[in-house]
Amino acid sequence: MADGGCAVAATESVAAHKTVARAAAQEALLDAAERLLASVGYAGVTTRRLAEEAGINHGLVHYYFGSNENLLVQALERFTRRLIARQRELYAADVPFADKWRTAMRYLLAEDVSYQKIWLELQALAWNNHDMKARLAQVNADWRAVLTDAFEQPRRELGIGLPLEALVSLVMTFNLGIIIERLGGIETGHRELLDWIEQWITR
């Protein structure tokens, strides 16, 4: 009976070790996908390069994720969850909305544009991939939910006549336009526009 108990314990220990090892390998691949999408873009991401970047056997990429595309989208989804948690914490803070807007714009214009590059790389890829398009649409919906909650009260307080959904769409497309231009090395008028918006919000 004692020997049987030891065998069961040993089996459970091995299973737990495999689970931990698998989770660590998956996280390493997701980290590698983030770095490569931001540094070389989708065209430069191969199964072998992902594996080399993660420091694991290349056969595990498809074993764990099924395809490169699924791995890349999961990397975006994980990245999004981190940023959404940060944004919700920002908008829940007990400070004036102008301070929240200022901080959000500081995040948008940060030196690290990894998230923006990953989002746009996968957006282009999704144009001809129905399944990926649906998953990226969900990421977009998650961001819209954050901004809908964040702008509901300020819209009333600032007397903005736009319907809430229209305001959220305006903010999201405004952010996207800023991102695309900055990634292309264009910053003309951005600072002036942001300064004007900040003055209007704090008027």
PyMOL commands that place a pseudoatom at each C-alpha (Angstrom):
pseudoatom trace, name=CA, resn=MET, resi=1, chain=A, elem=C, hetatm=0, pos=[0.000, 0.000, 0.000]
pseudoatom trace, name=CA, resn=ALA, resi=2, chain=A, elem=C, hetatm=0, pos=[2.830, 2.362, 0.881]
pseudoatom trace, name=CA, resn=ASP, resi=3, chain=A, elem=C, hetatm=0, pos=[4.615, 1.523, -2.361]
pseudoatom trace, name=CA, resn=GLY, resi=4, chain=A, elem=C, hetatm=0, pos=[1.420, 2.251, -4.282]
pseudoatom trace, name=CA, resn=GLY, resi=5, chain=A, elem=C, hetatm=0, pos=[1.091, 5.621, -2.585]
pseudoatom trace, name=CA, resn=CYS, resi=6, chain=A, elem=C, hetatm=0, pos=[4.670, 6.496, -3.474]
pseudoatom trace, name=CA, resn=ALA, resi=7, chain=A, elem=C, hetatm=0, pos=[4.067, 5.555, -7.101]
pseudoatom trace, name=CA, resn=VAL, resi=8, chain=A, elem=C, hetatm=0, pos=[0.971, 7.754, -7.286]
pseudoatom trace, name=CA, resn=ALA, resi=9, chain=A, elem=C, hetatm=0, pos=[2.856, 10.652, -5.689]
pseudoatom trace, name=CA, resn=ALA, resi=10, chain=A, elem=C, hetatm=0, pos=[5.735, 10.206, -8.124]
pseudoatom trace, name=CA, resn=THR, resi=11, chain=A, elem=C, hetatm=0, pos=[3.343, 10.161, -11.082]
pseudoatom trace, name=CA, resn=GLU, resi=12, chain=A, elem=C, hetatm=0, pos=[1.616, 13.316, -9.864]
pseudoatom trace, name=CA, resn=SER, resi=13, chain=A, elem=C, hetatm=0, pos=[4.994, 15.010, -9.377]
pseudoatom trace, name=CA, resn=VAL, resi=14, chain=A, elem=C, hetatm=0, pos=[6.038, 14.178, -12.936]
pseudoatom trace, name=CA, resn=ALA, resi=15, chain=A, elem=C, hetatm=0, pos=[2.691, 15.438, -14.290]
pseudoatom trace, name=CA, resn=ALA, resi=16, chain=A, elem=C, hetatm=0, pos=[3.017, 18.674, -12.318]
pseudoatom trace, name=CA, resn=HIS, resi=17, chain=A, elem=C, hetatm=0, pos=[6.559, 19.158, -13.610]
pseudoatom trace, name=CA, resn=LYS, resi=18, chain=A, elem=C, hetatm=0, pos=[5.377, 18.656, -17.205]
pseudoatom trace, name=CA, resn=THR, resi=19, chain=A, elem=C, hetatm=0, pos=[2.555, 21.182, -16.673]
pseudoatom trace, name=CA, resn=VAL, resi=20, chain=A, elem=C, hetatm=0, pos=[4.983, 23.767, -15.306]
pseudoatom trace, name=CA, resn=ALA, resi=21, chain=A, elem=C, hetatm=0, pos=[7.442, 23.101, -18.127]
pseudoatom trace, name=CA, resn=ARG, resi=22, chain=A, elem=C, hetatm=0, pos=[4.700, 23.430, -20.732]
pseudoatom trace, name=CA, resn=ALA, resi=23, chain=A, elem=C, hetatm=0, pos=[3.449, 26.710, -19.246]
pseudoatom trace, name=CA, resn=ALA, resi=24, chain=A, elem=C, hetatm=0, pos=[7.001, 28.081, -19.172]
pseudoatom trace, name=CA, resn=ALA, resi=25, chain=A, elem=C, hetatm=0, pos=[7.574, 27.101, -22.811]
pseudoatom trace, name=CA, resn=GLN, resi=26, chain=A, elem=C, hetatm=0, pos=[4.298, 28.682, -23.896]
pseudoatom trace, name=CA, resn=GLU, resi=27, chain=A, elem=C, hetatm=0, pos=[5.121, 31.918, -22.086]
pseudoatom trace, name=CA, resn=ALA, resi=28, chain=A, elem=C, hetatm=0, pos=[8.586, 31.934, -23.654]
pseudoatom trace, name=CA, resn=LEU, resi=29, chain=A, elem=C, hetatm=0, pos=[7.036, 31.558, -27.119]
pseudoatom trace, name=CA, resn=LEU, resi=30, chain=A, elem=C, hetatm=0, pos=[4.501, 34.324, -26.466]
pseudoatom trace, name=CA, resn=ASP, resi=31, chain=A, elem=C, hetatm=0, pos=[7.313, 36.600, -25.281]
pseudoatom trace, name=CA, resn=ALA, resi=32, chain=A, elem=C, hetatm=0, pos=[9.314, 35.722, -28.392]
pseudoatom trace, name=CA, resn=ALA, resi=33, chain=A, elem=C, hetatm=0, pos=[6.317, 36.458, -30.634]
pseudoatom trace, name=CA, resn=GLU, resi=34, chain=A, elem=C, hetatm=0, pos=[5.907, 39.901, -29.054]
pseudoatom trace, name=CA, resn=ARG, resi=35, chain=A, elem=C, hetatm=0, pos=[9.559, 40.768, -29.547]
pseudoatom trace, name=CA, resn=LEU, resi=36, chain=A, elem=C, hetatm=0, pos=[9.758, 39.518, -33.130]
pseudoatom trace, name=CA, resn=LEU, resi=37, chain=A, elem=C, hetatm=0, pos=[6.519, 41.129, -34.302]
pseudoatom trace, name=CA, resn=ALA, resi=38, chain=A, elem=C, hetatm=0, pos=[7.723, 44.442, -32.906]
pseudoatom trace, name=CA, resn=SER, resi=39, chain=A, elem=C, hetatm=0, pos=[11.275, 44.170, -34.238]
pseudoatom trace, name=CA, resn=VAL, resi=40, chain=A, elem=C, hetatm=0, pos=[11.012, 42.410, -37.624]
pseudoatom trace, name=CA, resn=GLY, resi=41, chain=A, elem=C, hetatm=0, pos=[7.275, 42.247, -38.390]
pseudoatom trace, name=CA, resn=TYR, resi=42, chain=A, elem=C, hetatm=0, pos=[5.140, 39.314, -39.482]
pseudoatom trace, name=CA, resn=ALA, resi=43, chain=A, elem=C, hetatm=0, pos=[7.131, 38.734, -42.666]
pseudoatom trace, name=CA, resn=GLY, resi=44, chain=A, elem=C, hetatm=0, pos=[10.233, 38.040, -40.593]
pseudoatom trace, name=CA, resn=VAL, resi=45, chain=A, elem=C, hetatm=0, pos=[8.578, 35.602, -38.177]
pseudoatom trace, name=CA, resn=THR, resi=46, chain=A, elem=C, hetatm=0, pos=[9.127, 31.913, -38.936]
pseudoatom trace, name=CA, resn=THR, resi=47, chain=A, elem=C, hetatm=0, pos=[8.575, 28.848, -36.794]
pseudoatom trace, name=CA, resn=ARG, resi=48, chain=A, elem=C, hetatm=0, pos=[12.301, 28.283, -36.481]
pseudoatom trace, name=CA, resn=ARG, resi=49, chain=A, elem=C, hetatm=0, pos=[12.969, 31.919, -35.602]
pseudoatom trace, name=CA, resn=LEU, resi=50, chain=A, elem=C, hetatm=0, pos=[10.257, 31.874, -32.946]
pseudoatom trace, name=CA, resn=ALA, resi=51, chain=A, elem=C, hetatm=0, pos=[11.763, 28.766, -31.411]
pseudoatom trace, name=CA, resn=GLU, resi=52, chain=A, elem=C, hetatm=0, pos=[15.296, 30.154, -31.483]
pseudoatom trace, name=CA, resn=GLU, resi=53, chain=A, elem=C, hetatm=0, pos=[14.124, 33.412, -29.879]
pseudoatom trace, name=CA, resn=ALA, resi=54, chain=A, elem=C, hetatm=0, pos=[12.307, 31.450, -27.168]
pseudoatom trace, name=CA, resn=GLY, resi=55, chain=A, elem=C, hetatm=0, pos=[15.162, 28.986, -26.678]
pseudoatom trace, name=CA, resn=ILE, resi=56, chain=A, elem=C, hetatm=0, pos=[13.060, 25.867, -27.247]
pseudoatom trace, name=CA, resn=ASN, resi=57, chain=A, elem=C, hetatm=0, pos=[12.643, 23.121, -29.842]
pseudoatom trace, name=CA, resn=HIS, resi=58, chain=A, elem=C, hetatm=0, pos=[10.900, 24.410, -32.972]
pseudoatom trace, name=CA, resn=GLY, resi=59, chain=A, elem=C, hetatm=0, pos=[8.513, 21.448, -32.994]
pseudoatom trace, name=CA, resn=LEU, resi=60, chain=A, elem=C, hetatm=0, pos=[6.859, 22.812, -29.865]
pseudoatom trace, name=CA, resn=VAL, resi=61, chain=A, elem=C, hetatm=0, pos=[5.521, 25.885, -31.682]
pseudoatom trace, name=CA, resn=HIS, resi=62, chain=A, elem=C, hetatm=0, pos=[2.907, 23.909, -33.578]
pseudoatom trace, name=CA, resn=TYR, resi=63, chain=A, elem=C, hetatm=0, pos=[2.510, 21.336, -30.811]
pseudoatom trace, name=CA, resn=TYR, resi=64, chain=A, elem=C, hetatm=0, pos=[1.433, 24.002, -28.322]
pseudoatom trace, name=CA, resn=PHE, resi=65, chain=A, elem=C, hetatm=0, pos=[-0.257, 26.548, -30.602]
pseudoatom trace, name=CA, resn=GLY, resi=66, chain=A, elem=C, hetatm=0, pos=[-1.253, 24.745, -33.799]
pseudoatom trace, name=CA, resn=SER, resi=67, chain=A, elem=C, hetatm=0, pos=[0.107, 27.468, -36.075]
pseudoatom trace, name=CA, resn=ASN, resi=68, chain=A, elem=C, hetatm=0, pos=[2.302, 30.549, -36.092]
pseudoatom trace, name=CA, resn=GLU, resi=69, chain=A, elem=C, hetatm=0, pos=[-0.768, 32.710, -36.655]
pseudoatom trace, name=CA, resn=ASN, resi=70, chain=A, elem=C, hetatm=0, pos=[-2.523, 31.360, -33.577]
pseudoatom trace, name=CA, resn=LEU, resi=71, chain=A, elem=C, hetatm=0, pos=[0.599, 32.005, -31.495]
pseudoatom trace, name=CA, resn=LEU, resi=72, chain=A, elem=C, hetatm=0, pos=[0.875, 35.571, -32.793]
pseudoatom trace, name=CA, resn=VAL, resi=73, chain=A, elem=C, hetatm=0, pos=[-2.771, 36.372, -32.074]
pseudoatom trace, name=CA, resn=GLN, resi=74, chain=A, elem=C, hetatm=0, pos=[-2.486, 34.892, -28.580]
pseudoatom trace, name=CA, resn=ALA, resi=75, chain=A, elem=C, hetatm=0, pos=[0.539, 37.119, -28.020]
pseudoatom trace, name=CA, resn=LEU, resi=76, chain=A, elem=C, hetatm=0, pos=[-1.565, 40.153, -28.985]
pseudoatom trace, name=CA, resn=GLU, resi=77, chain=A, elem=C, hetatm=0, pos=[-4.452, 39.030, -26.775]
pseudoatom trace, name=CA, resn=ARG, resi=78, chain=A, elem=C, hetatm=0, pos=[-2.135, 38.573, -23.791]
pseudoatom trace, name=CA, resn=PHE, resi=79, chain=A, elem=C, hetatm=0, pos=[-0.492, 41.963, -24.412]
pseudoatom trace, name=CA, resn=THR, resi=80, chain=A, elem=C, hetatm=0, pos=[-3.948, 43.549, -24.671]
pseudoatom trace, name=CA, resn=ARG, resi=81, chain=A, elem=C, hetatm=0, pos=[-5.038, 42.119, -21.319]
pseudoatom trace, name=CA, resn=ARG, resi=82, chain=A, elem=C, hetatm=0, pos=[-2.024, 43.715, -19.651]
pseudoatom trace, name=CA, resn=LEU, resi=83, chain=A, elem=C, hetatm=0, pos=[-2.674, 47.127, -21.173]
pseudoatom trace, name=CA, resn=ILE, resi=84, chain=A, elem=C, hetatm=0, pos=[-6.421, 47.019, -20.546]
pseudoatom trace, name=CA, resn=ALA, resi=85, chain=A, elem=C, hetatm=0, pos=[-5.773, 46.306, -16.861]
pseudoatom trace, name=CA, resn=ARG, resi=86, chain=A, elem=C, hetatm=0, pos=[-3.481, 49.350, -16.770]
pseudoatom trace, name=CA, resn=GLN, resi=87, chain=A, elem=C, hetatm=0, pos=[-6.015, 51.566, -18.559]
pseudoatom trace, name=CA, resn=ARG, resi=88, chain=A, elem=C, hetatm=0, pos=[-8.913, 50.514, -16.340]
pseudoatom trace, name=CA, resn=GLU, resi=89, chain=A, elem=C, hetatm=0, pos=[-6.813, 51.308, -13.289]
pseudoatom trace, name=CA, resn=LEU, resi=90, chain=A, elem=C, hetatm=0, pos=[-5.969, 54.701, -14.805]
pseudoatom trace, name=CA, resn=TYR, resi=91, chain=A, elem=C, hetatm=0, pos=[-9.584, 55.625, -15.557]
pseudoatom trace, name=CA, resn=ALA, resi=92, chain=A, elem=C, hetatm=0, pos=[-10.784, 54.386, -12.152]
pseudoatom trace, name=CA, resn=ALA, resi=93, chain=A, elem=C, hetatm=0, pos=[-8.386, 56.720, -10.323]
pseudoatom trace, name=CA, resn=ASP, resi=94, chain=A, elem=C, hetatm=0, pos=[-9.915, 59.533, -8.275]
pseudoatom trace, name=CA, resn=VAL, resi=95, chain=A, elem=C, hetatm=0, pos=[-8.304, 62.363, -10.253]
pseudoatom trace, name=CA, resn=PRO, resi=96, chain=A, elem=C, hetatm=0, pos=[-9.674, 64.891, -12.773]
pseudoatom trace, name=CA, resn=PHE, resi=97, chain=A, elem=C, hetatm=0, pos=[-10.408, 63.523, -16.236]
pseudoatom trace, name=CA, resn=ALA, resi=98, chain=A, elem=C, hetatm=0, pos=[-7.868, 65.945, -17.742]
pseudoatom trace, name=CA, resn=ASP, resi=99, chain=A, elem=C, hetatm=0, pos=[-5.128, 64.180, -15.767]
pseudoatom trace, name=CA, resn=LYS, resi=100, chain=A, elem=C, hetatm=0, pos=[-6.324, 60.805, -16.998]
pseudoatom trace, name=CA, resn=TRP, resi=101, chain=A, elem=C, hetatm=0, pos=[-6.355, 62.034, -20.610]
pseudoatom trace, name=CA, resn=ARG, resi=102, chain=A, elem=C, hetatm=0, pos=[-2.865, 63.473, -20.202]
pseudoatom trace, name=CA, resn=THR, resi=103, chain=A, elem=C, hetatm=0, pos=[-1.546, 60.173, -18.885]
pseudoatom trace, name=CA, resn=ALA, resi=104, chain=A, elem=C, hetatm=0, pos=[-3.295, 58.186, -21.628]
pseudoatom trace, name=CA, resn=MET, resi=105, chain=A, elem=C, hetatm=0, pos=[-1.697, 60.375, -24.285]
pseudoatom trace, name=CA, resn=ARG, resi=106, chain=A, elem=C, hetatm=0, pos=[1.676, 59.931, -22.617]
pseudoatom trace, name=CA, resn=TYR, resi=107, chain=A, elem=C, hetatm=0, pos=[1.203, 56.176, -22.940]
pseudoatom trace, name=CA, resn=LEU, resi=108, chain=A, elem=C, hetatm=0, pos=[0.200, 56.596, -26.595]
pseudoatom trace, name=CA, resn=LEU, resi=109, chain=A, elem=C, hetatm=0, pos=[3.266, 58.668, -27.445]
pseudoatom trace, name=CA, resn=ALA, resi=110, chain=A, elem=C, hetatm=0, pos=[5.710, 56.561, -25.406]
pseudoatom trace, name=CA, resn=GLU, resi=111, chain=A, elem=C, hetatm=0, pos=[9.018, 55.512, -26.906]
pseudoatom trace, name=CA, resn=ASP, resi=112, chain=A, elem=C, hetatm=0, pos=[8.005, 51.854, -26.720]
pseudoatom trace, name=CA, resn=VAL, resi=113, chain=A, elem=C, hetatm=0, pos=[5.649, 51.275, -29.657]
pseudoatom trace, name=CA, resn=SER, resi=114, chain=A, elem=C, hetatm=0, pos=[5.712, 47.471, -29.436]
pseudoatom trace, name=CA, resn=TYR, resi=115, chain=A, elem=C, hetatm=0, pos=[1.970, 47.096, -28.906]
pseudoatom trace, name=CA, resn=GLN, resi=116, chain=A, elem=C, hetatm=0, pos=[1.081, 49.454, -31.729]
pseudoatom trace, name=CA, resn=LYS, resi=117, chain=A, elem=C, hetatm=0, pos=[3.381, 47.647, -34.148]
pseudoatom trace, name=CA, resn=ILE, resi=118, chain=A, elem=C, hetatm=0, pos=[2.034, 44.231, -33.178]
pseudoatom trace, name=CA, resn=TRP, resi=119, chain=A, elem=C, hetatm=0, pos=[-1.573, 45.423, -33.549]
pseudoatom trace, name=CA, resn=LEU, resi=120, chain=A, elem=C, hetatm=0, pos=[-0.974, 46.892, -37.002]
pseudoatom trace, name=CA, resn=GLU, resi=121, chain=A, elem=C, hetatm=0, pos=[1.084, 43.934, -38.226]
pseudoatom trace, name=CA, resn=LEU, resi=122, chain=A, elem=C, hetatm=0, pos=[-1.739, 41.550, -37.350]
pseudoatom trace, name=CA, resn=GLN, resi=123, chain=A, elem=C, hetatm=0, pos=[-4.420, 43.897, -38.675]
pseudoatom trace, name=CA, resn=ALA, resi=124, chain=A, elem=C, hetatm=0, pos=[-2.841, 43.715, -42.128]
pseudoatom trace, name=CA, resn=LEU, resi=125, chain=A, elem=C, hetatm=0, pos=[-2.533, 39.941, -41.869]
pseudoatom trace, name=CA, resn=ALA, resi=126, chain=A, elem=C, hetatm=0, pos=[-6.199, 39.617, -40.859]
pseudoatom trace, name=CA, resn=TRP, resi=127, chain=A, elem=C, hetatm=0, pos=[-7.493, 41.339, -43.990]
pseudoatom trace, name=CA, resn=ASN, resi=128, chain=A, elem=C, hetatm=0, pos=[-7.358, 37.987, -45.789]
pseudoatom trace, name=CA, resn=ASN, resi=129, chain=A, elem=C, hetatm=0, pos=[-7.819, 35.686, -42.805]
pseudoatom trace, name=CA, resn=HIS, resi=130, chain=A, elem=C, hetatm=0, pos=[-11.421, 35.401, -41.617]
pseudoatom trace, name=CA, resn=ASP, resi=131, chain=A, elem=C, hetatm=0, pos=[-10.659, 33.657, -38.315]
pseudoatom trace, name=CA, resn=MET, resi=132, chain=A, elem=C, hetatm=0, pos=[-7.943, 36.128, -37.378]
pseudoatom trace, name=CA, resn=LYS, resi=133, chain=A, elem=C, hetatm=0, pos=[-10.205, 39.019, -38.373]
pseudoatom trace, name=CA, resn=ALA, resi=134, chain=A, elem=C, hetatm=0, pos=[-12.839, 37.825, -35.909]
pseudoatom trace, name=CA, resn=ARG, resi=135, chain=A, elem=C, hetatm=0, pos=[-10.320, 37.539, -33.075]
pseudoatom trace, name=CA, resn=LEU, resi=136, chain=A, elem=C, hetatm=0, pos=[-8.874, 40.988, -33.736]
pseudoatom trace, name=CA, resn=ALA, resi=137, chain=A, elem=C, hetatm=0, pos=[-12.402, 42.385, -33.848]
pseudoatom trace, name=CA, resn=GLN, resi=138, chain=A, elem=C, hetatm=0, pos=[-12.814, 41.036, -30.300]
pseudoatom trace, name=CA, resn=VAL, resi=139, chain=A, elem=C, hetatm=0, pos=[-9.620, 42.803, -29.227]
pseudoatom trace, name=CA, resn=ASN, resi=140, chain=A, elem=C, hetatm=0, pos=[-11.049, 45.992, -30.704]
pseudoatom trace, name=CA, resn=ALA, resi=141, chain=A, elem=C, hetatm=0, pos=[-14.324, 45.408, -28.835]
pseudoatom trace, name=CA, resn=ASP, resi=142, chain=A, elem=C, hetatm=0, pos=[-12.422, 44.961, -25.570]
pseudoatom trace, name=CA, resn=TRP, resi=143, chain=A, elem=C, hetatm=0, pos=[-10.744, 48.351, -26.068]
pseudoatom trace, name=CA, resn=ARG, resi=144, chain=A, elem=C, hetatm=0, pos=[-14.086, 49.949, -26.954]
pseudoatom trace, name=CA, resn=ALA, resi=145, chain=A, elem=C, hetatm=0, pos=[-15.550, 48.652, -23.708]
pseudoatom trace, name=CA, resn=VAL, resi=146, chain=A, elem=C, hetatm=0, pos=[-12.735, 50.308, -21.744]
pseudoatom trace, name=CA, resn=LEU, resi=147, chain=A, elem=C, hetatm=0, pos=[-13.223, 53.664, -23.459]
pseudoatom trace, name=CA, resn=THR, resi=148, chain=A, elem=C, hetatm=0, pos=[-17.005, 53.474, -23.275]
pseudoatom trace, name=CA, resn=ASP, resi=149, chain=A, elem=C, hetatm=0, pos=[-16.793, 53.173, -19.493]
pseudoatom trace, name=CA, resn=ALA, resi=150, chain=A, elem=C, hetatm=0, pos=[-14.079, 55.853, -19.310]
pseudoatom trace, name=CA, resn=PHE, resi=151, chain=A, elem=C, hetatm=0, pos=[-15.844, 58.491, -21.420]
pseudoatom trace, name=CA, resn=GLU, resi=152, chain=A, elem=C, hetatm=0, pos=[-19.455, 58.133, -20.321]
pseudoatom trace, name=CA, resn=GLN, resi=153, chain=A, elem=C, hetatm=0, pos=[-19.253, 60.637, -17.457]
pseudoatom trace, name=CA, resn=PRO, resi=154, chain=A, elem=C, hetatm=0, pos=[-16.728, 63.082, -19.042]
pseudoatom trace, name=CA, resn=ARG, resi=155, chain=A, elem=C, hetatm=0, pos=[-18.935, 63.270, -22.165]
pseudoatom trace, name=CA, resn=ARG, resi=156, chain=A, elem=C, hetatm=0, pos=[-21.759, 64.644, -20.025]
pseudoatom trace, name=CA, resn=GLU, resi=157, chain=A, elem=C, hetatm=0, pos=[-19.548, 66.896, -17.911]
pseudoatom trace, name=CA, resn=LEU, resi=158, chain=A, elem=C, hetatm=0, pos=[-17.796, 68.413, -20.947]
pseudoatom trace, name=CA, resn=GLY, resi=159, chain=A, elem=C, hetatm=0, pos=[-21.044, 68.861, -22.862]
pseudoatom trace, name=CA, resn=ILE, resi=160, chain=A, elem=C, hetatm=0, pos=[-19.907, 66.791, -25.845]
pseudoatom trace, name=CA, resn=GLY, resi=161, chain=A, elem=C, hetatm=0, pos=[-22.865, 66.466, -28.189]
pseudoatom trace, name=CA, resn=LEU, resi=162, chain=A, elem=C, hetatm=0, pos=[-21.717, 63.245, -29.857]
pseudoatom trace, name=CA, resn=PRO, resi=163, chain=A, elem=C, hetatm=0, pos=[-23.415, 59.984, -28.912]
pseudoatom trace, name=CA, resn=LEU, resi=164, chain=A, elem=C, hetatm=0, pos=[-21.170, 57.924, -26.650]
pseudoatom trace, name=CA, resn=GLU, resi=165, chain=A, elem=C, hetatm=0, pos=[-20.461, 55.244, -29.297]
pseudoatom trace, name=CA, resn=ALA, resi=166, chain=A, elem=C, hetatm=0, pos=[-19.539, 57.944, -31.805]
pseudoatom trace, name=CA, resn=LEU, resi=167, chain=A, elem=C, hetatm=0, pos=[-17.206, 59.616, -29.306]
pseudoatom trace, name=CA, resn=VAL, resi=168, chain=A, elem=C, hetatm=0, pos=[-15.464, 56.331, -28.566]
pseudoatom trace, name=CA, resn=SER, resi=169, chain=A, elem=C, hetatm=0, pos=[-15.041, 55.665, -32.299]
pseudoatom trace, name=CA, resn=LEU, resi=170, chain=A, elem=C, hetatm=0, pos=[-13.619, 59.163, -32.743]
pseudoatom trace, name=CA, resn=VAL, resi=171, chain=A, elem=C, hetatm=0, pos=[-11.079, 58.649, -29.962]
pseudoatom trace, name=CA, resn=MET, resi=172, chain=A, elem=C, hetatm=0, pos=[-10.059, 55.214, -31.257]
pseudoatom trace, name=CA, resn=THR, resi=173, chain=A, elem=C, hetatm=0, pos=[-9.607, 56.342, -34.851]
pseudoatom trace, name=CA, resn=PHE, resi=174, chain=A, elem=C, hetatm=0, pos=[-7.793, 59.471, -33.629]
pseudoatom trace, name=CA, resn=ASN, resi=175, chain=A, elem=C, hetatm=0, pos=[-5.358, 57.276, -31.691]
pseudoatom trace, name=CA, resn=LEU, resi=176, chain=A, elem=C, hetatm=0, pos=[-4.911, 54.979, -34.681]
pseudoatom trace, name=CA, resn=GLY, resi=177, chain=A, elem=C, hetatm=0, pos=[-4.142, 57.884, -36.991]
pseudoatom trace, name=CA, resn=ILE, resi=178, chain=A, elem=C, hetatm=0, pos=[-1.543, 59.257, -34.581]
pseudoatom trace, name=CA, resn=ILE, resi=179, chain=A, elem=C, hetatm=0, pos=[0.062, 55.815, -34.269]
pseudoatom trace, name=CA, resn=ILE, resi=180, chain=A, elem=C, hetatm=0, pos=[0.246, 55.143, -38.006]
pseudoatom trace, name=CA, resn=GLU, resi=181, chain=A, elem=C, hetatm=0, pos=[1.825, 58.513, -38.727]
pseudoatom trace, name=CA, resn=ARG, resi=182, chain=A, elem=C, hetatm=0, pos=[4.340, 58.243, -35.902]
pseudoatom trace, name=CA, resn=LEU, resi=183, chain=A, elem=C, hetatm=0, pos=[5.397, 54.747, -36.964]
pseudoatom trace, name=CA, resn=GLY, resi=184, chain=A, elem=C, hetatm=0, pos=[6.025, 56.258, -40.392]
pseudoatom trace, name=CA, resn=GLY, resi=185, chain=A, elem=C, hetatm=0, pos=[8.190, 58.989, -38.868]
pseudoatom trace, name=CA, resn=ILE, resi=186, chain=A, elem=C, hetatm=0, pos=[5.536, 61.718, -39.203]
pseudoatom trace, name=CA, resn=GLU, resi=187, chain=A, elem=C, hetatm=0, pos=[4.776, 63.899, -36.193]
pseudoatom trace, name=CA, resn=THR, resi=188, chain=A, elem=C, hetatm=0, pos=[3.786, 67.146, -37.892]
pseudoatom trace, name=CA, resn=GLY, resi=189, chain=A, elem=C, hetatm=0, pos=[1.011, 68.881, -35.977]
pseudoatom trace, name=CA, resn=HIS, resi=190, chain=A, elem=C, hetatm=0, pos=[0.586, 66.131, -33.386]
pseudoatom trace, name=CA, resn=ARG, resi=191, chain=A, elem=C, hetatm=0, pos=[1.866, 68.133, -30.434]
pseudoatom trace, name=CA, resn=GLU, resi=192, chain=A, elem=C, hetatm=0, pos=[-0.202, 71.150, -31.422]
pseudoatom trace, name=CA, resn=LEU, resi=193, chain=A, elem=C, hetatm=0, pos=[-3.355, 69.050, -31.776]
pseudoatom trace, name=CA, resn=LEU, resi=194, chain=A, elem=C, hetatm=0, pos=[-2.829, 67.338, -28.424]
pseudoatom trace, name=CA, resn=ASP, resi=195, chain=A, elem=C, hetatm=0, pos=[-2.149, 70.676, -26.720]
pseudoatom trace, name=CA, resn=TRP, resi=196, chain=A, elem=C, hetatm=0, pos=[-5.376, 72.108, -28.163]
pseudoatom trace, name=CA, resn=ILE, resi=197, chain=A, elem=C, hetatm=0, pos=[-7.403, 69.094, -26.968]
pseudoatom trace, name=CA, resn=GLU, resi=198, chain=A, elem=C, hetatm=0, pos=[-5.901, 69.338, -23.487]
pseudoatom trace, name=CA, resn=GLN, resi=199, chain=A, elem=C, hetatm=0, pos=[-6.725, 73.068, -23.284]
pseudoatom trace, name=CA, resn=TRP, resi=200, chain=A, elem=C, hetatm=0, pos=[-10.278, 72.331, -24.417]
pseudoatom trace, name=CA, resn=ILE, resi=201, chain=A, elem=C, hetatm=0, pos=[-10.703, 69.587, -21.795]
pseudoatom trace, name=CA, resn=THR, resi=202, chain=A, elem=C, hetatm=0, pos=[-9.379, 71.801, -18.996]
pseudoatom trace, name=CA, resn=ARG, resi=203, chain=A, elem=C, hetatm=0, pos=[-11.228, 74.931, -20.098]
for i in range(1, 203): cmd.bond("trace and resi %d" % i, "trace and resi %d" % (i + 1))
show_as sticks, trace
zoom trace
